[in-house]
Amino acid sequence: MYNILPLLIFSILRASLVPVFAFGENDLFNQVSNPRGSRLRDIQMKIQKKVAFAPVLFHGRGIFQYTFGLLPHRKPVNVVGKLKKYINLRKVGKIHYMINIMKKII
């Protein structure tokens, strides 16, 4: 089950929701290559054994130069979404109970 708290907050504030899907975000940054047997891969594997995930080294562009930096590259990101007008979630039975609990807490 998804997290219902953001929906409750939007319901109380009577805000509109915009579900969004973005395509092209993978092209905004470049990953440092780490082929098998490289020193970087060995370091990543040692860190992965200790903390359960491998750190990723990435780079984008700089502020005044475009070869290296931490800003994303200037590439298009296609965003698909449509504004959803405010839906009164209090009409839904299961959520009505949770809203009453939230009012008591707040």
C-alpha positions in Angstrom: 0.0 0.0 0.0 1.3 3.4 -0.9 1.9 6.2 1.7 -1.4 8.0 2.3 0.0 10.8 4.4 0.7 13.2 1.4 -2.9 12.6 0.2 -4.2 13.5 3.6 -2.1 16.7 3.7 -3.3 17.7 0.2 -6.9 16.9 1.2 -6.7 19.1 4.3 -5.0 22.0 2.5 -7.3 21.6 -0.5 -4.4 21.5 -2.9 -4.4 20.1 -6.5 -2.3 17.1 -7.4 -0.1 16.7 -10.5 0.9 13.1 -11.2 4.1 13.4 -13.3 6.3 11.0 -15.2 9.6 12.2 -16.5 11.6 10.7 -19.4 15.3 11.4 -20.1 16.6 11.9 -16.6 19.2 9.2 -17.1 21.0 11.4 -19.7 21.5 14.4 -17.3 24.6 12.9 -15.7 27.4 10.7 -16.8 28.8 7.8 -14.7 32.5 7.3 -14.3 33.4 4.0 -16.1 34.4 1.2 -13.8 35.1 -2.0 -15.8 35.7 -5.3 -14.0 39.2 -5.5 -12.5 39.7 -1.8 -12.3 40.8 -0.1 -9.0 37.6 1.9 -8.8 35.5 -1.3 -9.0 37.5 -2.9 -6.3 37.0 0.1 -4.0 33.3 0.1 -4.8 33.0 -3.6 -4.0 34.8 -3.2 -0.6 32.5 -0.4 0.3 29.5 -2.4 -0.8 30.4 -5.3 1.5 30.6 -2.9 4.5 27.5 -0.7 3.9 25.3 -2.9 1.6 25.3 -0.6 -1.4 27.9 0.5 -3.9 28.6 4.3 -4.2 28.3 5.7 -7.7 30.6 8.3 -9.1 28.9 10.7 -11.5 29.6 14.0 -13.2 27.8 16.5 -15.2 28.9 19.9 -16.4 30.4 22.9 -14.6 29.1 26.5 -14.2 31.5 28.1 -16.7 32.8 25.0 -18.6 30.9 22.1 -19.9 33.4 19.2 -19.5 33.2 18.4 -15.8 31.1 19.5 -12.8 28.1 18.6 -10.6 25.4 20.5 -12.5 23.3 18.4 -14.9 24.0 18.4 -18.6 21.7 20.5 -20.8 19.5 17.8 -22.2 15.8 17.8 -22.6 13.6 16.0 -20.0 10.1 15.1 -21.3 7.5 15.5 -18.6 4.1 14.0 -18.9 1.4 15.0 -16.4 -2.1 16.5 -16.1 -3.4 18.6 -13.3 -5.9 16.8 -11.0 -8.3 19.2 -9.4 -8.9 18.9 -5.7 -10.8 15.7 -4.8 -12.6 15.7 -1.4 -11.0 12.6 0.1 -13.3 12.9 3.1 -16.1 11.2 1.1 -14.1 8.0 1.1 -14.8 5.8 4.1 -11.4 4.4 4.9 -9.7 7.7 4.5 -12.3 9.5 6.6 -11.3 7.6 9.7 -7.6 8.6 9.1 -8.5 12.2 8.7 -10.3 12.2 12.0 -7.2 10.7 13.6 -5.0 13.4 12.0 -7.2 16.1 13.3 -6.9 14.7 16.8 -3.1 14.6 16.5 -2.9 18.1 15.0 
